[in-house]
Amino acid sequence: MARPTLFDFNGVLVDDEHVHLAAFRDVVAPLGITLTDEAYVQRYMGFDDRGAFTAMLRDAGHTIASVRILALVRAKKPAYMARIADALRIFPGAAELVRRRAALGTVGIVSGALEHEIRYCLGRMGIADHVAFLVPAEATEACKPDPQGYLLARKELAARGAADGRAVVIEDSIAGVQAAKAAGLRCAAVAHAHDAAALTAAGADVVAATIAELTDAMLDGEDG
């Protein structure tokens, strides 16, 4: 019996971390903050916009205030959308996996991305009708590695009559894997950004090099 499936979004279905990085740079450059590729992957990827900006300002020794963070998040929205139309890359096999899992059970997305970003990309991928629900950044007060997003997804699955405790999460970041495990869920990771050893050390139950290599047997486990 297939498990319900909860997908992370950025770095799992769509290869848009380079777009987020460019948009972050657009916003923090006027503050005198230089954001390197390495720093983004190691320190900020996996956070939602609020968490990332908070960490960036803290690391740079800037004053942190909720009003300031909100202003930065708002400034990033148009910066991201202006770039994504021409820069969106979809991981090979991603759309096919969503369709396959949706045919077997409920599919949801739990992401630090904003809802309008997710819906735009799902439309571009042609899979919007295969995703039953979203838990975007706006739905949570704490970003990954906090499990809040996945706990909300479990409640949504339960409300839909799905076996929420049997859900499998597909993640690509250390913080995402930690969040899934803290929520008591099985987690399959894809090594799109981090190596397999790091993802396994974070708690991933199974790791594949790419999303195209994930099979239903890997996702559901021997007891699936």
C-alpha positions as CSV (number, residue, x, y, z in Angstrom):
1,M,0.0,0.0,0.0
2,A,1.4,3.3,-1.1
3,R,2.0,6.0,1.5
4,P,0.7,9.6,1.1
5,T,3.5,11.7,-0.4
6,L,4.7,15.1,0.8
7,F,7.1,16.9,-1.5
8,D,9.4,19.7,-0.7
9,F,9.5,22.1,-3.6
10,N,12.6,24.1,-4.3
11,G,15.5,21.8,-5.0
12,V,13.2,18.7,-5.2
13,L,10.7,19.4,-8.0
14,V,12.1,22.6,-9.5
15,D,15.7,23.6,-9.9
16,D,15.3,27.2,-9.0
17,E,17.7,27.7,-6.1
18,H,19.9,29.7,-8.5
19,V,16.9,32.0,-9.0
20,H,16.3,32.4,-5.3
21,L,20.0,33.1,-4.8
22,A,20.0,35.8,-7.4
23,A,16.8,37.4,-5.9
24,F,18.4,37.3,-2.4
25,R,21.5,39.0,-3.8
26,D,19.3,41.7,-5.4
27,V,17.8,42.5,-2.1
28,V,20.8,42.3,0.3
29,A,23.4,43.9,-2.0
30,P,22.2,47.5,-1.1
31,L,22.8,46.5,2.5
32,G,26.4,45.8,1.8
33,I,25.9,42.0,2.2
34,T,27.8,39.7,-0.2
35,L,26.1,36.4,-0.6
36,T,28.4,33.6,-2.0
37,D,27.2,30.4,-3.6
38,E,28.8,28.4,-0.8
39,A,27.3,30.4,2.0
40,Y,23.9,30.1,0.5
41,V,24.0,26.3,0.2
42,Q,25.7,25.7,3.6
43,R,23.8,28.3,5.7
44,Y,20.6,29.6,4.1
45,M,19.2,27.0,1.7
46,G,16.3,25.2,3.4
47,F,15.0,28.3,5.2
48,D,12.0,30.2,4.1
49,D,12.5,33.8,3.1
50,R,12.0,35.1,6.7
51,G,14.4,32.6,8.1
52,A,17.0,33.2,5.4
53,F,16.9,37.0,5.7
54,T,17.0,36.8,9.5
55,A,20.1,34.6,9.4
56,M,21.8,36.8,6.7
57,L,21.3,39.9,8.7
58,R,22.5,38.2,11.9
59,D,25.6,36.9,10.2
60,A,26.4,40.3,8.8
61,G,25.9,42.0,12.2
62,H,22.9,44.0,11.2
63,T,20.0,44.9,13.4
64,I,17.1,42.4,13.2
65,A,13.5,43.6,13.5
66,S,10.4,42.0,12.2
67,V,9.3,45.0,10.2
68,R,12.7,45.0,8.5
69,I,12.5,41.3,7.7
70,L,9.0,41.7,6.3
71,A,10.2,44.6,4.0
72,L,13.0,42.4,2.7
73,V,10.6,39.5,2.0
74,R,8.3,41.8,0.1
75,A,11.2,43.2,-1.9
76,K,12.3,39.7,-2.9
77,K,8.9,38.7,-4.4
78,P,9.1,40.8,-7.6
79,A,12.8,40.0,-7.9
80,Y,12.1,36.3,-8.0
81,M,9.1,36.5,-10.3
82,A,11.0,38.8,-12.7
83,R,13.6,36.1,-13.1
84,I,11.7,32.8,-12.9
85,A,9.8,33.1,-16.2
86,D,13.0,32.6,-18.2
87,A,15.1,30.7,-15.7
88,L,12.8,28.0,-14.4
89,R,14.4,24.5,-14.6
90,I,12.4,21.4,-13.8
91,F,14.2,18.4,-12.5
92,P,13.9,15.5,-15.0
93,G,11.4,13.0,-13.7
94,A,9.8,15.4,-11.2
95,A,6.5,15.9,-12.9
96,E,6.2,12.2,-13.7
97,L,6.8,11.2,-10.1
98,V,4.1,13.6,-8.8
99,R,1.6,12.2,-11.3
100,R,2.6,8.6,-10.3
101,R,2.3,9.2,-6.6
102,A,-1.0,11.1,-7.0
103,A,-2.4,8.1,-8.7
104,L,-1.5,6.0,-5.7
105,G,-2.5,8.4,-2.9
106,T,-2.7,11.9,-1.6
107,V,0.0,14.3,-2.6
108,G,0.9,17.5,-0.8
109,I,3.6,20.1,-0.9
110,V,5.4,21.4,2.2
111,S,7.7,24.2,1.3
112,G,9.4,27.4,2.5
113,A,8.5,29.0,-0.8
114,L,5.6,31.4,-1.1
115,E,2.2,30.1,-2.3
116,H,2.2,32.2,-5.5
117,E,5.6,30.9,-6.4
118,I,4.6,27.3,-5.9
119,R,1.4,27.7,-7.9
120,Y,3.1,29.4,-10.7
121,C,5.7,26.6,-11.1
122,L,3.1,23.8,-10.7
123,G,1.2,25.4,-13.5
124,R,4.3,25.5,-15.7
125,M,4.9,21.9,-14.9
126,G,1.3,20.9,-15.7
127,I,0.8,19.1,-12.4
128,A,-1.4,21.5,-10.4
129,D,-4.4,19.2,-10.5
130,H,-2.3,16.4,-9.1
131,V,-1.4,18.2,-5.8
132,A,-4.2,18.0,-3.2
133,F,-2.9,20.8,-0.9
134,L,0.0,23.1,-0.1
135,V,1.6,24.1,3.1
136,P,3.6,27.2,1.9
137,A,5.7,29.6,3.9
138,E,2.7,31.8,4.8
139,A,1.1,28.9,6.6
140,T,3.8,28.5,9.2
141,E,5.4,30.7,11.9
142,A,8.7,28.7,12.0
143,C,10.7,27.4,9.0
144,K,12.5,24.1,8.6
145,P,14.2,22.4,10.5
146,D,11.2,23.2,12.7
147,P,8.7,20.4,12.0
148,Q,5.7,22.8,12.0
149,G,5.0,22.6,8.2
150,Y,5.0,18.8,8.2
151,L,2.8,18.6,11.4
152,L,0.3,20.9,9.6
153,A,0.5,18.5,6.6
154,R,-0.2,15.6,8.8
155,K,-3.3,17.3,10.1
156,E,-4.4,18.0,6.5
157,L,-3.9,14.4,5.5
158,A,-5.8,13.2,8.5
159,A,-8.7,15.5,7.7
160,R,-8.8,14.0,4.2
161,G,-8.9,10.5,5.6
162,A,-5.3,9.6,4.7
163,A,-3.0,7.8,7.0
164,D,-1.0,10.8,8.0
165,G,1.6,8.9,10.1
166,R,2.5,6.8,7.1
167,A,3.3,9.7,4.8
168,V,6.7,9.8,3.1
169,V,8.5,13.1,2.6
170,I,10.8,13.9,-0.3
171,E,13.5,16.5,0.6
172,D,16.8,17.8,-0.6
173,S,18.1,19.9,2.3
174,I,19.5,19.0,5.7
175,A,17.0,21.3,7.4
176,G,14.2,19.6,5.4
177,V,15.2,16.1,6.4
178,Q,15.5,17.1,10.0
179,A,12.0,18.7,9.9
180,A,10.5,15.6,8.4
181,K,12.0,13.3,11.0
182,A,11.1,15.6,13.8
183,A,7.5,15.3,12.6
184,G,7.7,11.5,12.8
185,L,7.7,10.8,9.1
186,R,9.6,8.6,6.7
187,C,12.0,10.7,4.6
188,A,13.5,10.1,1.2
189,A,16.2,12.5,0.1
190,V,17.5,13.5,-3.2
191,A,21.2,14.5,-3.5
192,H,20.6,17.5,-5.7
193,A,22.4,19.9,-3.4
194,H,24.0,17.9,-0.6
195,D,25.9,14.6,-0.8
196,A,24.2,11.4,0.2
197,A,26.4,11.0,3.4
198,A,25.2,14.4,4.7
199,L,21.6,13.6,4.0
200,T,21.9,10.2,5.7
201,A,23.6,11.7,8.7
202,A,20.7,14.2,8.9
203,G,18.3,11.2,9.3
204,A,17.1,10.4,5.7
205,D,15.7,6.9,5.5
206,V,16.8,6.5,1.9
207,V,18.8,8.7,-0.5
208,A,18.7,8.8,-4.3
209,A,21.1,10.8,-6.5
210,T,18.2,12.4,-8.4
211,I,14.5,12.5,-8.1
212,A,14.2,10.5,-11.3
213,E,15.8,7.6,-9.5
214,L,13.3,7.4,-6.7
215,T,11.1,4.3,-7.1
216,D,7.8,3.6,-5.3
217,A,9.6,0.8,-3.4
218,M,12.2,3.2,-2.1
219,L,9.5,5.7,-1.1
220,D,7.2,3.2,0.6
221,G,9.8,1.1,2.3
222,E,9.8,-2.7,2.8
223,D,6.6,-2.3,5.0
224,G,4.9,-0.1,2.4
